[in-house]
Amino acid sequence: MKPGDAILTETLNGAAVSLQGGEQDYDSLMGLIGDARFVLIGEASHGTHEFYRERAQITKRLIREKGFTAVAVEADWPDAYRVGQYVRGQGDDNDAVEALAGFRRFPAWMWRNADVLDFVGWLRAYNDGRPASVPKAGFYGLDLYSLHASIEAVLFYLDTVDPIAAANARRRYACFDHYGPSPEEYGRSTSMGVSGTCEREVISQLVDLRTRAFEYARRDGRVAADSFFNAEQNARLVRNAEAYYRAMFLSNVGSWNLRDRHMSETLESLFRHLLDQDAHSKIVVWAHNSHLGDARATEMGALGELNLGQMVRERHRRDCVLIGLTTHSGTVTAASNWGSGAERKAVRPALPGSYEDLFHRIGPRFLIPLIAPGPARSVLHSPMLERAIGVIYRPETERQSHYFHAMLADQFDVVIHFDSTRAVEPLERTAEWEAGELPETYPSGV
């Protein structure tokens, strides 16, 4: 322990609110959130049970006690929209497992897991118990990887309402047929100049759809308006995904910014749509800390990256709360490479000099409010290492792959720490996942 660390630990001990696992755990958090209309709840990995479970617990309270009407998640729009139909008593799915069946793209476990299944079941039961006259809480996706699924959704809608427009859309979207089912192949070919882009076609299709908005949406009241909104979001996703896949082979910063701008645009469009139904609408957002913590407080921000949390703060400063979740050690569900199978991996103890290592000295489960000026905010304002585990975890290159510098007090309004955590359980538990947990004595990383 370095000189001054004892004072730092004592300061944070005084500010930390212990979490005991009871009904009142998040009473203080509800007070901090107040009347905010956007609550963004992060996660330090995409494969930690406690992050999913506690995020769901907080969200249930926000829906029940503060009237939140939507959960928007780091997932593709078509897959999440199917879940949203189920929880509102629509669609053809018989249960929550079927409703989650759309999540087939890697990493399927990110949303097809036991904790999400429980939450989707709860949300359906909650909506079923509400009066018919009250808007039901929805479930929506913010991400843009579903280029081909979104094309199919646009065509399905137009086939129903305007067959001539559907034929025109098919001709435009046929531009992608030369590249097969992989949008990455489209991005690779166009970025290398091997072939032309589909940029003009996807923009034309979105503009064409929007020019017919009034005509389509007036046909059947609320149902038609919802269906058009879904089609419009898919058409906009196709436009943004086309740009994203071109950019991903040219610039990491450029493609990151395109993706988070898309998530921000989708969130704003969703908010406006919900306001048309209920002037008091509020949205909970679930995504990784790297998307929801203000990028301006991180070294990635210094390199030119922006993110969803930053943009929400810029637009809704007094109306949003950003919450970061962290852990010190345990296990995590992650892959070793993009597209490979889910494994249950040991999470190495946090590196010295990191926020997670500091929080390890405070307690097993706690939250620290950072909204108002105070001792905790002051001591967490200095840059320190912070860990981020995505869908890939490579403990053998822990420092290079999973740590960056950040100023936590500027990054989040609240931080919640769970010292020892375990891997989220995929709905499809493979032998590889079952055998993957490593012993607690697994050596620490450098």
Secondary structure, DSSP 8 states (H G I E B T S, - for coil): --TTHHHHHHHHHHH-EE--SSTTTTHHHHHHHTT-SEEEE--S-SSBHHHHHHHHHHHHHHHHHH---EEEEEEEHHHHHHHHHHHTT-SS-SSHHHHGGG--SS-GGGTSBHHHHHHHHHHHHHHHTS-TTS---EEEEEE---HHHHHHHHHHHHHHH-HHHHHHHHHHHGGGGGGTT-HHHHHHHHHTTSS--SHHHHHHHHHHHHHTHHHHHTSSHHHHHHHHHHHHHHHHHHHHHHHHHHHTTT-HHHHHHHHHHHHHHHHHHHHHHHHHH-TT--EEEE--HHHHS-GGGBHHHHTT---HHHHHHHHHGGGEEEEEEEEEEEEEEEBSSTTS--EEEEE----TTBHHHHHHTT-SEEEEE-SS-SHHHHHT-S-EEEE---SB--GGGHHHHHEEEE-HHHH-SEEEEEEEE-B--BSS--HHHHT----TT-----
